[in-house]
Amino acid sequence: MNEKLQKPLMLIVDDVEINRVILAQFFKDDYEICEASNGEEALLFVEDHPVSVILLDLVMPIMDGFELMTRLKRDDRFRDIPVIVTTARNESDNEVRAMELGAADFISKPYNPTIVRSRVQNVVSRLENEWRKLEQSAQSKAMFDMRRRIEADSLTGLYDRDNFCRKAASFMQMDATEKYAVVYLDANSFKVVNDLYGVETGNLLLRSVAAFLQNVCSELGVAGRLESDHFVLCLPADALNIDAIIQGLDGVLQSLSIPQNIRFYAGIYPVSNVFLAIAKMYDRAHAALKTVKGTYTVRYAWYDEKMREDEVEEHLILRDMAGALASGQFSINIQPILNVETGADVSGEILVRWYHPLKEFISPARFIPIFEKNGFVAQLDRFVWEEACKLLSHEKETFGRVIPVSVNLSRLNFYDEELVEYILGLMQKYGLEPWMLELEITESAYTDNMHLLVDTVARFRKEGFKILLDNFGSGYSSLNMLRNMPVDVLKLDVRSLNDIQHDSRARAIVKNVAQLARDLAMDVVVEGVETKEQLDFLTGVGCKNIQGFYVSRPLTKEDYLGRLSGSAAPGQA
């Protein structure tokens, strides 16, 4: 059989021939390449060929990329073909519009071969993984669909996830001029019902809620159950009375006489484009729900422009992260930690910074949670560790001594079986000793996998690394952590204790944490110190090691080395 015919088929759609030629060169070894010069040609080609992936320019004559994407998403035969959009770097508005039409990813002109190939491979791999999961769960897609329908119908009678998406899309697209809303509903404490009263009681609750929601929609819209106690509705906007729905759900729960304070919360997405993927719509409604879930007085929230801006920013961060790391947009700053008794720096904390060429500075508070969610933080951490080792090595060669610095170990790192060996390899590569690089962990790592964290920390301490517990007391497990896993240093952030110099309760907390650390033969670092009044109180209760803007702002490597050139040597050298 001809090897070429065994390759997946890629369709490159661009009115500029040289762009098609360049992209074809990137993928000619892995794909059978076909080309189209506009959306109309592409649509005719897709009708007759099993296309696996489309690379699509947006600005073209006859039929542009937006129109092509809209037509593909309308047709059940083509809606699952991944479309990767090609854009210029300054076309952020076009990217947002394409994302809302279901673009799988973006590649920017001028093309970087490595990044372009990686983005396509990532999209294809994600799609393959999704299909693999479906195949593993049943012998065939027909069996899978049948099983899902039976499960959903036997319990609630509502549409399951897949059928809801199909029915809601058809419902809205029958009259695209109408205004619609998608509502995501979720209960708090539902798991408690199953645990305390049994699955049958939980199922009764779900069936009762489903019956009410089915009645709400009736002939007006579509109701579905995504999973567990997660329900979703699609209704014309003028038929949606969310207050009445919440009150009705409260009445259903009260009628069951379950002695638990179960409450439903809702997020509402006002549909702006009926051809947007339904999963994207209810994801946005869910994002709105999460802003109010667990509150007592507020039971629902609307997806708004701020959430949309956050979503777009997250998309742009995800799009640019790999290229940013490869092109040197990430760097480290160091915030010194001062011993107030000696007046000398005893260590520093490494902080990562991202200076984007277009967006300029991107706050770690924005990109770190995104990277933790998608796993890129593990790759970024390795970059930071190596940059810290380079700094320490330069310091050792320049000054003949080293002041330790601390780096963060994100919780995902503890799932890496080679973590200890990797960091030991960095020590050897740069001629360093373990005491020079201190390791910060957080409570979230402990709550994720206590035994794994304890074992890994024990191995690090055996090799001579010092372990710091960051943000001590910010969660619920800190004291339990200290009992099960001794650490060397507690880091207490006084920014979480408002007006510490005037708040007697806050002062008592800090005073007792300092005493607890002394009783356990541990050091304390107090971070977030910004005023002389805070410093005076902290030194008065025995806190000697201080970090914060009152001591020093985070410094570039050059400024930090300049500061060290006049510092006294630390305890070890």
C-alpha positions as CSV (number, residue, x, y, z in Angstrom):
1,M,0.0,0.0,0.0
2,N,1.2,3.5,-0.8
3,E,2.8,5.0,2.4
4,K,1.5,8.4,1.5
5,L,-2.1,7.3,1.6
6,Q,-1.6,6.0,5.1
7,K,-0.8,9.5,6.4
8,P,-3.5,11.7,8.0
9,L,-4.7,14.5,5.7
10,M,-3.9,18.1,6.5
11,L,-5.7,20.9,4.7
12,I,-3.9,24.3,4.5
13,V,-6.2,27.2,3.7
14,D,-4.5,30.5,2.8
15,D,-4.8,32.9,-0.1
16,V,-1.1,33.6,0.0
17,E,0.8,30.8,-1.8
18,I,4.1,31.3,0.0
19,N,2.4,30.8,3.3
20,R,0.9,27.5,2.1
21,V,4.3,26.4,0.8
22,I,6.1,27.2,4.1
23,L,3.5,25.3,6.2
24,A,3.5,22.4,3.8
25,Q,7.3,22.0,4.3
26,F,6.8,21.8,8.1
27,F,4.4,18.9,7.9
28,K,5.2,17.0,4.6
29,D,6.8,14.1,6.5
30,D,3.9,13.5,8.8
31,Y,0.8,14.4,6.7
32,E,-0.6,14.2,3.3
33,I,-0.9,17.9,2.4
34,C,-3.7,19.5,0.4
35,E,-4.2,23.2,-0.2
36,A,-7.0,25.7,-0.7
37,S,-6.8,29.4,-1.5
38,N,-10.1,30.4,0.2
39,G,-12.9,29.1,2.4
40,E,-15.1,28.1,-0.5
41,E,-12.5,25.8,-2.0
42,A,-11.8,24.4,1.4
43,L,-15.5,23.6,2.1
44,L,-15.8,21.8,-1.2
45,F,-12.7,19.8,-0.4
46,V,-13.8,18.8,3.1
47,E,-17.1,17.6,1.6
48,D,-15.3,14.8,-0.3
49,H,-12.1,14.1,1.8
50,P,-11.5,12.8,5.3
51,V,-9.5,15.8,6.6
52,S,-7.8,15.2,10.0
53,V,-6.7,18.8,10.7
54,I,-7.1,22.3,9.1
55,L,-4.6,25.1,9.2
56,L,-6.7,28.2,8.4
57,D,-5.9,31.8,7.6
58,L,-8.6,34.2,8.6
59,V,-8.4,37.0,6.1
60,M,-9.1,35.7,2.5
61,P,-11.2,36.7,-0.5
62,I,-14.5,35.0,-1.6
63,M,-15.0,33.2,1.8
64,D,-12.9,34.1,4.8
65,G,-11.8,31.9,7.7
66,F,-14.6,33.1,10.0
67,E,-17.3,32.1,7.6
68,L,-15.6,28.7,6.9
69,M,-15.4,28.0,10.7
70,T,-19.1,28.9,11.1
71,R,-20.2,26.5,8.3
72,L,-18.0,23.7,9.6
73,K,-19.4,24.0,13.1
74,R,-23.0,24.0,11.8
75,D,-22.5,20.6,10.1
76,D,-22.3,17.5,12.4
77,R,-20.0,15.9,9.8
78,F,-17.3,18.5,10.2
79,R,-17.7,20.1,13.6
80,D,-15.1,17.9,15.3
81,I,-12.3,18.6,12.7
82,P,-9.7,20.5,14.7
83,V,-9.1,24.0,13.1
84,I,-5.8,25.8,13.9
85,V,-5.9,29.4,13.0
86,T,-2.9,31.3,11.6
87,T,-2.7,35.0,12.6
88,A,-0.4,37.9,12.7
89,R,0.9,38.9,16.1
90,N,-1.3,42.0,16.3
91,E,-4.5,40.3,15.5
92,S,-5.7,39.6,19.0
93,D,-9.3,40.7,18.2
94,N,-9.4,38.1,15.4
95,E,-8.1,35.5,17.7
96,V,-10.8,36.1,20.3
97,R,-13.5,35.9,17.6
98,A,-11.9,32.7,16.2
99,M,-11.7,31.2,19.7
100,E,-15.4,31.8,20.2
101,L,-16.1,29.9,16.9
102,G,-14.2,26.9,18.2
103,A,-10.6,27.3,17.1
104,A,-8.4,24.6,18.6
105,D,-5.3,26.8,18.8
106,F,-3.4,29.6,17.0
107,I,0.0,29.9,15.3
108,S,1.5,33.3,14.7
109,K,3.3,34.7,11.6
110,P,6.2,34.8,11.0
111,Y,6.2,31.0,11.5
112,N,8.6,29.4,14.0
113,P,8.9,25.8,12.8
114,T,9.4,24.3,16.2
115,I,6.4,26.1,17.8
116,V,4.1,25.5,14.8
117,R,4.8,21.8,14.8
118,S,4.4,21.6,18.6
119,R,1.1,23.4,18.5
120,V,-0.3,21.1,15.8
121,Q,1.0,18.0,17.6
122,N,-0.5,19.1,20.9
123,V,-4.0,19.7,19.3
124,V,-3.9,16.3,17.5
125,S,-2.7,14.5,20.6
126,R,-5.5,16.0,22.7
127,L,-8.0,14.9,20.2
128,E,-6.5,11.4,20.1
129,N,-6.5,11.2,23.9
130,E,-10.2,12.1,24.0
131,W,-11.1,9.4,21.4
132,R,-8.9,6.9,23.3
133,K,-10.8,7.5,26.5
134,L,-14.1,6.9,24.7
135,E,-12.8,3.7,23.1
136,Q,-11.6,2.4,26.5
137,S,-14.9,2.9,28.1
138,A,-16.9,0.8,25.7
139,Q,-16.4,-1.7,22.8
140,S,-17.7,0.8,20.3
141,K,-19.0,4.3,20.0
142,A,-22.5,3.0,19.5
143,M,-22.3,1.0,22.7
144,F,-20.9,4.0,24.5
145,D,-23.8,6.3,23.3
146,M,-26.3,3.7,24.2
147,R,-24.9,3.2,27.7
148,R,-24.9,6.9,28.4
149,R,-28.5,7.3,27.2
150,I,-29.6,4.4,29.3
151,E,-27.9,5.7,32.5
152,A,-29.2,9.2,32.1
153,D,-32.8,8.1,31.2
154,S,-33.0,5.5,33.9
155,L,-32.1,8.1,36.6
156,T,-33.4,11.5,35.5
157,G,-35.0,11.4,32.1
158,L,-32.9,14.4,31.1
159,Y,-30.5,14.6,28.2
160,D,-27.0,13.5,29.0
161,R,-23.9,15.7,28.1
162,D,-23.6,14.7,24.5
163,N,-27.3,14.8,23.7
164,F,-27.7,18.1,25.5
165,C,-25.0,19.6,23.4
166,R,-26.7,18.4,20.2
167,K,-30.2,19.4,21.2
168,A,-29.2,22.8,22.5
169,A,-27.2,23.6,19.4
170,S,-30.2,22.6,17.1
171,F,-32.6,24.5,19.4
172,M,-30.7,27.8,19.2
173,Q,-29.7,27.6,15.6
174,M,-33.3,27.1,14.4
175,D,-33.7,30.8,15.2
176,A,-30.3,32.5,15.5
177,T,-31.9,35.9,15.9
178,E,-33.4,35.0,19.3
179,K,-31.5,35.8,22.5
180,Y,-30.7,32.7,24.6
181,A,-29.1,31.9,28.0
182,V,-27.3,28.8,29.2
183,V,-27.7,28.1,32.9
184,Y,-25.3,25.8,34.9
185,L,-26.7,24.5,38.2
186,D,-24.8,22.8,41.0
187,A,-25.5,21.9,44.6
188,N,-23.3,22.3,47.6
189,S,-22.9,19.3,50.0
190,F,-24.6,16.8,47.7
191,K,-21.9,14.2,48.4
192,V,-22.9,14.4,52.1
193,V,-26.4,13.1,51.2
194,N,-25.0,10.0,49.6
195,D,-22.5,9.5,52.4
196,L,-25.1,9.9,55.2
197,Y,-28.3,8.6,53.7
198,G,-27.3,6.3,50.9
199,V,-27.2,6.4,47.1
200,E,-31.0,5.8,46.9
201,T,-31.7,9.0,48.8
202,G,-29.2,10.9,46.6
203,N,-30.9,9.4,43.5
204,L,-34.3,10.5,44.7
205,L,-33.0,14.0,45.1
206,L,-31.5,14.1,41.6
207,R,-34.7,12.7,40.1
208,S,-36.8,15.3,41.9
209,V,-34.6,18.1,40.8
210,A,-34.6,16.8,37.2
211,A,-38.4,16.6,37.2
212,F,-38.6,20.2,38.3
213,L,-36.1,21.4,35.7
214,Q,-37.8,19.5,32.9
215,N,-41.0,21.3,33.9
216,V,-39.2,24.6,33.8
217,C,-38.0,24.0,30.3
218,S,-41.1,22.2,29.0
219,E,-41.6,23.4,25.4
220,L,-39.4,26.4,26.0
221,G,-35.9,25.0,26.0
222,V,-33.6,22.1,26.7
223,A,-32.6,20.5,30.1
224,G,-29.7,18.2,30.7
225,R,-27.6,16.5,33.4
226,L,-23.9,16.6,32.9
227,E,-22.9,14.5,35.8
228,S,-23.7,13.9,39.5
229,D,-25.6,17.0,40.7
230,H,-24.5,19.2,37.8
231,F,-27.4,20.3,35.6
232,V,-27.6,22.6,32.6
233,L,-30.5,24.5,30.9
234,C,-30.8,26.3,27.6
235,L,-33.7,28.8,27.4
236,P,-34.7,31.9,25.5
237,A,-33.4,34.8,27.5
238,D,-36.8,36.4,27.9
239,A,-38.2,33.1,29.3
240,L,-35.5,32.8,32.0
241,N,-36.6,33.7,35.5
242,I,-33.6,32.6,37.6
243,D,-35.0,33.8,40.9
244,A,-38.1,31.6,40.3
245,I,-35.8,28.6,39.4
246,I,-33.7,29.0,42.6
247,Q,-36.8,29.3,44.7
248,G,-38.4,26.3,43.0
249,L,-35.3,24.2,43.7
250,D,-35.3,25.2,47.3
251,G,-38.9,24.1,47.5
252,V,-38.1,20.7,45.9
253,L,-35.3,20.1,48.4
254,Q,-37.5,21.1,51.4
255,S,-40.2,18.7,50.3
256,L,-37.8,15.8,50.6
257,S,-37.2,16.6,54.3
258,I,-33.5,15.8,54.1
259,P,-31.9,17.4,57.2
260,Q,-29.0,18.9,55.4
261,N,-28.5,22.5,54.3
262,I,-28.3,21.7,50.5
263,R,-28.6,24.7,48.2
264,F,-28.4,25.0,44.5
265,Y,-26.3,27.7,42.9
266,A,-26.4,28.9,39.3
267,G,-24.2,30.6,36.7
268,I,-25.8,32.1,33.6
269,Y,-24.1,32.7,30.2
270,P,-26.0,35.1,27.9
271,V,-25.4,33.6,24.5
272,S,-23.8,36.0,22.1
273,N,-23.1,33.5,19.3
274,V,-25.4,30.5,18.8
275,F,-22.6,28.7,16.8
276,L,-20.2,28.7,19.7
277,A,-19.5,25.2,21.0
278,I,-22.2,24.3,23.6
279,A,-19.5,23.0,25.9
280,K,-17.8,26.4,25.8
281,M,-21.2,28.0,26.7
282,Y,-21.8,25.9,29.8
283,D,-18.1,26.2,30.8
284,R,-18.6,30.0,30.9
285,A,-21.8,29.6,32.9
286,H,-19.9,27.3,35.3
287,A,-17.1,29.9,35.6
288,A,-19.8,32.4,36.7
289,L,-21.3,29.9,39.2
290,K,-17.9,29.4,40.9
291,T,-17.8,33.0,41.8
292,V,-20.8,32.6,44.2
293,K,-20.9,28.9,45.1
294,G,-20.8,28.5,48.9
295,T,-22.0,32.0,49.7
296,Y,-25.1,32.4,51.7
297,T,-26.9,35.4,50.3
298,V,-25.9,35.3,46.6
299,R,-27.2,32.3,44.7
300,Y,-26.4,33.0,41.1
301,A,-24.1,35.1,38.9
302,W,-24.0,36.2,35.2
303,Y,-21.0,35.6,33.0
304,D,-19.8,39.2,32.3
305,E,-17.2,41.1,30.4
306,K,-14.6,40.8,33.1
307,M,-14.9,37.0,33.0
308,R,-14.6,37.1,29.3
309,E,-11.5,39.3,29.5
310,D,-10.0,36.8,32.0
311,E,-10.8,33.9,29.7
312,V,-9.3,35.7,26.7
313,E,-6.2,36.5,28.7
314,E,-5.9,32.9,29.9
315,H,-6.1,31.8,26.3
316,L,-3.4,34.2,25.2
317,I,-1.2,33.1,28.2
318,L,-1.6,29.4,27.2
319,R,-0.9,30.3,23.6
320,D,2.3,32.2,24.3
321,M,3.8,30.2,27.3
322,A,6.0,27.7,25.4
323,G,7.3,30.4,23.0
324,A,7.9,32.7,25.9
325,L,10.1,30.2,27.7
326,A,12.0,29.3,24.6
327,S,12.6,33.0,23.7
328,G,13.8,34.1,27.2
329,Q,10.8,36.2,28.3
330,F,10.9,34.6,31.7
331,S,13.5,35.7,34.2
332,I,14.1,35.6,38.0
333,N,14.0,38.2,40.7
334,I,15.4,37.7,44.2
335,Q,13.9,39.2,47.3
336,P,16.4,39.3,50.2
337,I,15.7,38.0,53.7
338,L,17.4,40.1,56.3
339,N,18.4,39.0,59.8
340,V,17.6,42.2,61.8
341,E,20.0,41.3,64.6
342,T,23.1,41.1,62.4
343,G,21.9,43.5,59.7
344,A,23.0,40.9,57.1
345,D,21.1,39.0,54.4
346,V,20.7,35.4,55.4
347,S,19.0,34.2,52.3
348,G,16.8,35.3,49.4
349,E,13.6,34.0,47.7
350,I,13.6,33.4,44.0
351,L,10.6,34.9,42.2
352,V,9.7,34.3,38.5
353,R,8.8,37.2,36.3
354,W,7.3,37.3,32.8
355,Y,8.0,40.3,30.6
356,H,5.9,39.8,27.5
357,P,6.9,41.8,24.4
358,L,3.4,43.0,23.8
359,K,1.6,42.8,27.1
360,E,4.8,43.8,29.0
361,F,4.7,42.6,32.6
362,I,2.3,39.7,33.4
363,S,1.8,39.1,37.1
364,P,2.7,35.7,38.5
365,A,-0.7,35.8,40.3
366,R,-2.2,35.6,36.9
367,F,-0.1,33.0,35.1
368,I,1.0,30.7,37.9
369,P,-2.5,29.3,38.6
370,I,-3.0,28.8,34.9
371,F,0.3,26.9,34.6
372,E,-0.6,24.8,37.7
373,K,-3.8,23.8,36.1
374,N,-2.4,22.8,32.7
375,G,0.9,21.3,34.1
376,F,3.3,23.8,32.4
377,V,4.4,24.9,35.9
378,A,6.6,21.9,36.2
379,Q,8.5,23.0,33.1
380,L,8.7,26.5,34.3
381,D,10.0,25.4,37.7
382,R,12.9,23.6,36.1
383,F,13.9,26.8,34.4
384,V,13.7,28.7,37.7
385,W,15.7,26.1,39.5
386,E,18.5,26.2,36.9
387,E,18.5,30.0,36.9
388,A,18.9,30.0,40.7
389,C,21.8,27.6,40.4
390,K,23.4,29.8,37.8
391,L,23.1,32.7,40.2
392,L,24.6,30.8,43.1
393,S,27.5,29.6,41.0
394,H,28.2,33.1,39.8
395,E,28.0,34.4,43.3
396,K,30.4,31.7,44.5
397,E,32.9,32.5,41.8
398,T,32.6,36.2,42.2
399,F,32.6,36.6,46.0
400,G,34.1,33.3,47.2
401,R,31.0,32.7,49.3
402,V,27.3,31.9,48.9
403,I,24.1,33.2,50.5
404,P,21.4,30.6,50.1
405,V,18.3,31.2,48.0
406,S,15.0,29.4,48.1
407,V,12.9,28.1,45.2
408,N,9.4,26.8,45.1
409,L,8.5,23.2,44.5
410,S,5.0,23.2,42.9
411,R,2.8,20.3,44.0
412,L,2.9,18.7,40.5
413,N,6.7,18.3,40.9
414,F,6.1,15.7,43.6
415,Y,4.6,13.3,41.1
416,D,8.0,13.3,39.3
417,E,9.9,10.2,40.4
418,E,13.2,11.8,39.3
419,L,12.6,15.0,41.2
420,V,15.4,14.5,43.9
421,E,17.8,13.1,41.3
422,Y,17.2,16.1,39.0
423,I,17.9,18.7,41.6
424,L,20.9,16.8,42.8
425,G,22.1,16.8,39.2
426,L,21.8,20.6,39.1
427,M,24.0,20.8,42.3
428,Q,26.6,18.7,40.6
429,K,26.4,20.5,37.3
430,Y,27.0,24.0,38.9
431,G,29.4,22.9,41.7
432,L,27.0,23.6,44.5
433,E,26.1,22.0,47.9
434,P,22.5,21.2,48.9
435,W,22.4,23.8,51.8
436,M,22.8,26.6,49.2
437,L,19.5,25.9,47.5
438,E,16.5,25.9,49.9
439,L,13.2,24.3,48.9
440,E,9.8,25.9,49.6
441,I,6.6,23.8,49.7
442,T,3.0,24.7,50.4
443,E,0.1,23.1,52.2
444,S,-1.6,22.3,48.9
445,A,1.1,19.8,48.1
446,Y,0.5,18.1,51.4
447,T,-3.3,17.9,51.0
448,D,-2.9,16.5,47.4
449,N,-0.8,13.5,48.4
450,M,0.5,13.5,52.0
451,H,2.5,10.3,51.9
452,L,4.2,11.2,48.6
453,L,5.2,14.6,49.9
454,V,6.5,13.2,53.3
455,D,8.6,10.6,51.5
456,T,10.1,13.1,49.0
457,V,10.8,15.7,51.7
458,A,12.5,13.1,53.8
459,R,14.8,12.2,50.9
460,F,15.7,15.9,50.3
461,R,16.5,16.5,54.0
462,K,18.6,13.4,54.0
463,E,20.6,14.9,51.1
464,G,21.2,18.1,53.1
465,F,18.5,20.4,51.7
466,K,16.6,22.8,53.9
467,I,12.8,22.7,53.6
468,L,10.6,25.8,54.1
469,L,6.8,25.7,54.6
470,D,5.5,28.7,52.8
471,N,2.4,30.6,53.9
472,F,2.2,28.8,57.2
473,G,-1.3,28.8,58.6
474,S,-3.1,29.9,55.4
475,G,-4.8,26.5,55.0
476,Y,-6.3,23.9,57.4
477,S,-3.5,21.3,57.7
478,S,-0.5,23.2,58.9
479,L,-0.3,21.7,62.4
480,N,-0.9,18.3,61.1
481,M,1.9,18.8,58.6
482,L,4.3,19.7,61.4
483,R,3.4,16.6,63.2
484,N,3.8,14.3,60.3
485,M,6.6,16.0,58.4
486,P,9.1,18.2,60.2
487,V,10.3,21.1,58.2
488,D,13.2,23.5,58.9
489,V,11.6,26.9,58.5
490,L,8.1,28.3,58.8
491,K,7.3,31.3,56.5
492,L,4.5,33.5,57.9
493,D,3.0,36.1,55.6
494,V,1.8,39.1,57.7
495,R,-0.2,40.4,54.7
496,S,-2.9,37.9,55.7
497,L,-3.1,39.5,59.1
498,N,-4.5,42.9,58.7
499,D,-3.2,45.8,60.8
500,I,-1.0,43.6,62.9
501,Q,0.3,46.4,65.1
502,H,-3.2,47.3,66.3
503,D,-5.0,43.9,66.1
504,S,-4.5,42.0,69.3
505,R,-5.6,38.7,67.8
506,A,-3.2,39.0,64.9
507,R,-0.4,39.8,67.3
508,A,-1.3,36.8,69.4
509,I,-1.1,34.5,66.3
510,V,2.3,35.7,65.3
511,K,3.7,35.6,68.8
512,N,2.5,32.0,69.3
513,V,3.8,30.9,65.9
514,A,7.2,32.2,66.8
515,Q,7.1,30.3,70.1
516,L,5.9,27.2,68.4
517,A,8.8,27.3,66.0
518,R,11.3,27.8,68.8
519,D,9.7,24.8,70.7
520,L,10.2,22.7,67.5
521,A,13.8,24.0,67.0
522,M,12.7,25.7,63.7
523,D,13.4,29.1,62.2
524,V,10.7,31.6,61.2
525,V,10.8,33.9,58.3
526,V,8.1,36.7,58.3
527,E,7.3,37.9,54.8
528,G,5.2,40.8,53.6
529,V,6.7,43.3,56.1
530,E,6.0,46.8,54.8
531,T,6.3,49.2,57.8
532,K,8.6,50.0,60.7
533,E,5.7,49.4,63.1
534,Q,5.4,45.8,61.8
535,L,9.1,45.3,62.1
536,D,9.3,46.6,65.7
537,F,6.5,44.3,66.8
538,L,8.0,41.3,65.0
539,T,11.4,41.8,66.5
540,G,9.8,42.2,69.9
541,V,8.3,38.7,69.8
542,G,11.5,37.1,68.6
543,C,11.1,37.1,64.8
544,K,14.6,37.8,63.5
545,N,14.4,37.0,59.8
546,I,12.4,39.5,57.8
547,Q,11.3,39.6,54.2
548,G,9.2,42.3,52.5
549,F,9.3,45.7,50.9
550,Y,10.4,47.4,54.1
551,V,13.6,45.3,53.8
552,S,13.9,45.3,50.0
553,R,11.7,45.0,46.9
554,P,12.4,42.0,44.6
555,L,15.7,42.7,42.8
556,T,17.0,41.8,39.3
557,K,20.0,39.5,39.3
558,E,22.3,42.4,38.7
559,D,20.9,44.5,41.5
560,Y,20.9,41.5,43.9
561,L,24.6,40.8,43.2
562,G,25.3,44.5,43.7
563,R,23.6,44.3,47.1
564,L,25.6,41.2,48.0
565,S,28.9,42.8,47.1
566,G,28.7,44.8,50.4
567,S,27.1,42.1,52.6
568,A,28.8,40.2,55.4
569,A,29.3,36.5,54.8
570,P,26.5,34.1,56.0
571,G,27.0,31.4,58.6
572,Q,28.1,28.8,56.0
573,A,30.6,29.4,53.1
